[in-house]
Amino acid sequence: MPSRFHSDEGFSFVLSLDVLEHLNKPRKATAEIYRVVKDGGVIAVSLPLENLFQRLSRIGFVLMKIAGDHILKKTKVFVTKTPEYHYVGDVKSYDDMVNLLKENFNLILTKYTPVGIHRLININAVHLLEKEI
């Protein structure tokens, strides 16, 4: 189906919070973001980091994996499989995802959350990027 969106009607801001790492084809998604963002437009992307604190924050998935599927069925949690990694698609790591974004956009700012000090002691990173004019 042809798109009804025309590039001259682009968005000046796009927000993607913890989405790209869950997609099978994040390269295709970033290409679409690039297409719909106006020249000079800004995107904000939140991505999970790969460190000890991120792994600890996902302890529930580990416990579900240990307990087995019968726990999921009893609690009626709508999880069909417990992911071992955040980056499930054709981009397999935080660093590769950031490099993919920087192929199309200029990195303006990176902030680590929730503490904000350093990549090693935070769970996520929020990146502000701009599409070149």
KOLDOSE-503555 format. One record per atom (N, C-alpha, C, O): residue number from 1; x, y, z. Coordinates in steps of 0.05 Angstrom, whole numbers, plus 5000, padded with zeros to 4 digits. Last residue first. Layout:
// KOLDOSE-503555
   num     xx     yy     zz
   NUM      X      Y      Z
...
END
This chain:
// KOLDOSE-503555
   num     xx     yy     zz
   133   5405   5387   5155
   133   5391   5404   5136
   133   5403   5401   5109
   133   5394   5414   5090
   132   5403   5325   5190
   132   5417   5347   5177
   132   5400   5362   5158
   132   5382   5350   5145
   131   5366   5312   5247
   131   5369   5306   5218
   131   5382   5330   5205
   131   5373   5353   5208
   130   5393   5298   5311
   130   5381   5318   5292
   130   5386   5308   5263
   130   5408   5299   5257
   129   5379   5268   5375
   129   5393   5269   5349
   129   5378   5287   5330
   129   5354   5292   5333
   128   5388   5249   5439
   128   5376   5269   5422
   128   5393   5271   5397
   128   5417   5275   5398
   127   5380   5191   5477
   127   5396   5205   5457
   127   5378   5225   5442
   127   5356   5219   5434
   126   5385   5161   5538
   126   5367   5176   5521
   126   5385   5193   5503
   126   5402   5208   5512
   125   5396   5097   5564
   125   5408   5122   5553
   125   5387   5135   5535
   125   5374   5121   5520
   124   5386   5059   5625
   124   5379   5068   5598
   124   5396   5092   5590
   124   5409   5105   5607
   123   5412   5047   5673
   123   5396   5027   5660
   123   5391   5034   5631
   123   5391   5016   5613
   122   5479   5059   5700
   122   5452   5066   5693
   122   5438   5044   5677
   122   5451   5025   5669
   121   5533   5053   5706
   121   5516   5051   5730
   121   5487   5060   5725
   121   5473   5069   5743
   120   5560   5060   5658
   120   5563   5034   5673
   120   5544   5031   5696
   120   5539   5009   5705
   119   5552   5113   5641
   119   5539   5090   5627
   119   5539   5064   5643
   119   5520   5048   5641
   118   5542   5160   5693
   118   5559   5145   5675
   118   5543   5121   5664
   118   5524   5111   5676
   117   5499   5196   5714
   117   5528   5201   5716
   117   5544   5186   5695
   117   5559   5199   5680
   116   5445   5186   5715
   116   5455   5207   5699
   116   5485   5211   5698
   116   5495   5228   5683
   115   5406   5152   5740
   115   5425   5167   5756
   115   5438   5190   5741
   115   5442   5212   5752
   114   5373   5121   5707
   114   5362   5143   5722
   114   5382   5161   5736
   114   5374   5184   5743
   113   5403   5146   5646
   113   5383   5147   5666
   113   5382   5121   5682
   113   5390   5100   5671
   112   5446   5191   5610
   112   5441   5164   5621
   112   5421   5166   5644
   112   5422   5185   5660
   111   5442   5227   5550
   111   5438   5227   5580
   111   5432   5199   5589
   111   5416   5185   5577
   110   5471   5258   5496
   110   5465   5232   5508
   110   5463   5236   5538
   110   5482   5248   5550
   109   5461   5300   5439
   109   5464   5297   5468
   109   5457   5269   5476
   109   5439   5257   5465
   108   5465   5299   5383
   108   5466   5325   5398
   108   5474   5321   5427
   108   5491   5335   5437
   107   5486   5266   5327
   107   5481   5263   5356
   107   5485   5290   5369
   107   5506   5303   5367
   106   5453   5269   5267
   106   5475   5280   5282
   106   5468   5278   5312
   106   5447   5287   5320
   105   5433   5210   5230
   105   5427   5234   5246
   105   5453   5243   5260
   105   5471   5228   5265
   104   5450   5165   5203
   104   5430   5182   5191
   104   5425   5208   5205
   104   5415   5227   5193
   103   5488   5141   5234
   103   5492   5140   5205
   103   5473   5160   5191
   103   5480   5170   5170
   102   5470   5143   5286
   102   5489   5164   5278
   102   5495   5163   5248
   102   5507   5182   5238
   101   5439   5096   5287
   101   5425   5123   5289
   101   5444   5145   5279
   101   5435   5163   5266
   100   5480   5059   5285
   100   5460   5060   5264
   100   5446   5087   5264
   100   5442   5099   5243
    99   5506   5070   5334
    99   5520   5074   5309
    99   5501   5075   5285
    99   5504   5092   5267
    98   5466   5052   5369
    98   5474   5081   5369
    98   5489   5087   5343
    98   5484   5108   5331
    97   5466   4998   5356
    97   5441   5014   5352
    97   5448   5044   5351
    97   5438   5059   5334
    96   5517   4982   5372
    96   5509   4980   5343
    96   5485   4997   5337
    96   5483   5009   5315
    95   5512   4991   5427
    95   5531   5006   5412
    95   5525   5005   5382
    95   5527   5026   5368
    94   5472   4953   5441
    94   5468   4982   5445
    94   5486   4998   5427
    94   5478   5016   5414
    93   5463   4901   5391
    93   5475   4913   5415
    93   5468   4942   5417
    93   5461   4955   5397
    92   5443   4879   5343
    92   5445   4862   5366
    92   5456   4875   5392
    92   5459   4861   5412
    91   5398   4886   5294
    91   5419   4902   5307
    91   5420   4890   5336
    91   5401   4892   5351
    90   5357   4853   5279
    90   5382   4851   5263
    90   5404   4870   5273
    90   5425   4871   5261
    89   5330   4842   5345
    89   5328   4843   5316
    89   5355   4841   5302
    89   5374   4828   5313
    88   5335   4846   5400
    88   5326   4820   5388
    88   5327   4820   5358
    88   5325   4798   5346
    87   5363   4868   5453
    87   5366   4874   5424
    87   5360   4848   5409
    87   5378   4831   5405
    86   5358   4847   5505
    86   5340   4868   5496
    86   5340   4870   5465
    86   5319   4873   5453
    85   5360   4777   5514
    85   5373   4802   5509
    85   5352   4823   5500
    85   5331   4815   5490
    84   5326   4737   5526
    84   5352   4736   5539
    84   5367   4763   5535
    84   5383   4770   5552
    83   5256   4740   5539
    83   5279   4748   5523
    83   5305   4747   5539
    83   5306   4754   5562
    82   5213   4688   5545
    82   5228   4706   5561
    82   5253   4714   5546
    82   5271   4697   5541
    81   5152   4685   5510
    81   5179   4676   5514
    81   5194   4697   5529
    81   5189   4720   5527
    80   5102   4705   5516
    80   5104   4679   5504
    80   5132   4668   5507
    80   5136   4643   5506
    79   5065   4737   5563
    79   5093   4735   5553
    79   5096   4707   5541
    79   5092   4687   5556
    78   5020   4757   5593
    78   5020   4754   5564
    78   5049   4755   5553
    78   5055   4772   5537
    77   5003   4720   5650
    77   5020   4741   5639
    77   5023   4736   5609
    77   5028   4714   5601
    76   4973   4685   5680
    76   4961   4697   5657
    76   4977   4721   5647
    76   4966   4740   5636
    75   4993   4655   5720
    75   4990   4684   5726
    75   4977   4699   5703
    75   4971   4722   5705
    74   4995   4605   5696
    74   4979   4608   5720
    74   4974   4638   5725
    74   4952   4645   5734
    73   5031   4613   5653
    73   5004   4605   5647
    73   4985   4610   5671
    73   4963   4619   5668
    72   5078   4625   5680
    72   5066   4645   5663
    72   5037   4639   5657
    72   5020   4657   5656
    71   5087   4577   5705
    71   5083   4601   5722
    71   5069   4622   5705
    71   5050   4635   5714
    70   5098   4543   5662
    70   5074   4539   5678
    70   5067   4562   5696
    70   5044   4568   5701
    69   5147   4557   5640
    69   5123   4568   5628
    69   5098   4563   5645
    69   5079   4579   5642
    68   5196   4568   5693
    68   5184   4554   5670
    68   5157   4566   5662
    68   5146   4584   5675
    67   5231   4588   5730
    67   5206   4576   5739
    67   5192   4561   5717
    67   5177   4542   5722
    66   5271   4610   5697
    66   5277   4588   5716
    66   5252   4573   5724
    66   5252   4549   5725
    65   5242   4649   5671
    65   5255   4628   5655
    65   5262   4604   5673
    65   5258   4581   5665
    64   5225   4681   5712
    64   5205   4667   5696
    64   5218   4645   5680
    64   5206   4624   5677
    63   5276   4700   5729
    63   5260   4683   5747
    63   5238   4668   5732
    63   5232   4644   5738
    62   5289   4730   5685
    62   5306   4708   5693
    62   5290   4689   5710
    62   5291   4664   5707
    61   5250   4769   5686
    61   5251   4751   5663
    61   5268   4726   5670
    61   5261   4704   5661
    60   5263   4794   5735
    60   5238   4781   5732
    60   5237   4761   5709
    60   5226   4740   5711
    59   5312   4820   5725
    59   5312   4795   5741
    59   5285   4780   5739
    59   5285   4755   5742
    58   5325   4866   5699
    58   5309   4846   5684
    58   5308   4819   5699
    58   5303   4798   5687
    57   5358   4894   5730
    57   5331   4905   5727
    57   5313   4885   5712
    57   5288   4887   5713
    56   5405   4866   5723
    56   5391   4863   5748
    56   5362   4873   5746
    56   5344   4862   5759
    55   5419   4885   5672
    55   5413   4856   5676
    55   5397   4852   5702
    55   5378   4836   5703
    54   5429   4938   5684
    54   5407   4932   5666
    54   5399   4902   5669
    54   5375   4896   5669
    53   5473   4932   5718
    53   5448   4943   5729
    53   5424   4938   5710
    53   5402   4933   5720
    52   5512   4910   5683
    52   5502   4895   5706
    52   5476   4906   5716
    52   5458   4890   5723
    51   5493   4927   5616
    51   5512   4927   5638
    51   5498   4911   5661
    51   5476   4901   5658
    50   5474   4958   5564
    50   5481   4930   5569
    50   5502   4930   5591
    50   5526   4931   5585
    49   5416   5001   5563
    49   5445   4996   5564
    49   5449   4967   5569
    49   5431   4952   5577
    48   5360   5013   5521
    48   5372   5001   5545
    48   5402   4997   5542
    48   5412   4990   5520
    47   5345   5078   5495
    47   5354   5051   5491
    47   5365   5039   5517
    47   5377   5053   5533
    46   5305   5129   5468
    46   5314   5116   5493
    46   5321   5087   5486
    46   5306   5072   5473
    45   5311   5184   5428
    45   5310   5155   5428
    45   5321   5145   5455
    45   5343   5152   5463
    44   5284   5237   5394
    44   5293   5228   5420
    44   5289   5198   5422
    44   5267   5188   5417
    43   5300   5277   5338
    43   5289   5253   5348
    43   5301   5248   5376
    43   5324   5253   5381
    42   5285   5337   5302
    42   5299   5324   5324
    42   5285   5298   5331
    42   5260   5296   5330
    41   5297   5368   5238
    41   5280   5357   5258
    41   5297   5341   5278
    41   5319   5333   5273
    40   5328   5384   5195
    40   5331   5399   5220
    40   5314   5389   5243
    40   5315   5399   5265
    39   5279   5361   5152
    39   5306   5370   5155
    39   5308   5388   5179
    39   5292   5407   5182
    38   5229   5321   5186
    38   5237   5344   5169
    38   5267   5349   5172
    38   5279   5341   5192
    37   5220   5251   5184
    37   5229   5274   5199
    37   5238   5296   5180
    37   5252   5291   5161
    36   5208   5208   5152
    36   5186   5225   5161
    36   5194   5249   5177
    36   5177   5267   5183
    35   5257   5183   5141
    35   5240   5192   5119
    35   5219   5213   5128
    35   5213   5232   5114
    34   5276   5169   5191
    34   5291   5188   5175
    34   5273   5200   5153
    34   5274   5224   5148
    33   5238   5130   5203
    33   5240   5154   5220
    33   5254   5176   5204
    33   5245   5199   5204
    32   5252   5093   5164
    32   5226   5105   5163
    32   5225   5131   5180
    32   5213   5151   5172
    31   5302   5078   5182
    31   5300   5090   5155
    31   5273   5104   5153
    31   5271   5125   5140
    30   5289   5056   5230
    30   5304   5081   5231
    30   5303   5094   5203
    30   5304   5119   5201
    29   5261   5010   5211
    29   5247   5030   5227
    29   5262   5057   5228
    29   5250   5078   5225
    28   5302   4982   5186
    28   5279   4991   5170
    28   5264   5013   5185
    28   5255   5033   5173
    27   5333   4971   5230
    27   5344   4987   5208
    27   5322   4998   5191
    27   5323   5021   5182
    26   5301   4938   5262
    26   5305   4966   5270
    26   5317   4983   5248
    26   5314   5007   5248
    25   5267   4888   5254
    25   5282   4903   5234
    25   5285   4932   5242
    25   5272   4950   5230
    24   5244   4869   5301
    24   5260   4851   5285
    24   5277   4865   5265
    24   5299   4856   5258
    23   5247   4911   5359
    23   5238   4906   5332
    23   5256   4886   5318
    23   5280   4885   5322
    22   5267   4925   5408
    22   5247   4903   5407
    22   5239   4895   5379
    22   5224   4875   5375
    21   5298   4969   5402
    21   5311   4945   5409
    21   5293   4920   5408
    21   5302   4898   5408
    20   5260   5011   5392
    20   5277   5000   5370
    20   5290   4973   5377
    20   5293   4956   5359
    19   5235   5025   5442
    19   5221   5011   5421
    19   5240   4997   5402
    19   5237   4973   5396
    18   5244   5063   5485
    18   5247   5034   5488
    18   5231   5018   5468
    18   5216   5000   5475
    17   5213   5113   5454
    17   5221   5105   5481
    17   5221   5074   5483
    17   5200   5062   5483
    16   5218   5160   5410
    16   5219   5131   5410
    16   5230   5122   5437
    16   5254   5123   5441
    15   5192   5216   5378
    15   5199   5205   5404
    15   5197   5174   5402
    15   5176   5163   5394
    14   5207   5269   5335
    14   5198   5241   5337
    14   5209   5230   5363
    14   5232   5235   5370
    13   5192   5332   5306
    13   5201   5317   5329
    13   5190   5289   5329
    13   5166   5285   5324
    12   5173   5351   5259
    12   5196   5365   5270
    12   5208   5351   5294
    12   5230   5357   5303
    11   5152   5310   5205
    11   5151   5317   5233
    11   5176   5332   5241
    11   5197   5327   5231
    10   5136   5331   5136
    10   5149   5316   5158
    10   5145   5327   5186
    10   5135   5349   5190
     9   5116   5343   5088
     9   5098   5346   5111
     9   5110   5334   5136
     9   5096   5328   5155
     8   5151   5327   5050
     8   5150   5356   5055
     8   5131   5362   5078
     8   5130   5385   5087
     7   5141   5272   5046
     7   5164   5281   5061
     7   5164   5311   5067
     7   5176   5319   5087
     6   5074   5251   5057
     6   5094   5263   5039
     6   5116   5275   5055
     6   5112   5288   5075
     5   5036   5195   5067
     5   5052   5215   5080
     5   5073   5225   5060
     5   5087   5209   5048
     4   5012   5152   5046
     4   4999   5178   5041
     4   5015   5201   5053
     4   5007   5224   5050
     3   5046   5098   5014
     3   5043   5116   5037
     3   5029   5142   5029
     3   5034   5152   5007
     2   5014   5043   4982
     2   5030   5067   4981
     2   5025   5085   5005
     2   5003   5086   5015
     1   5017   4977   5000
     1   5000   5000   5000
     1   5018   5025   5000
     1   5036   5027   5017
END
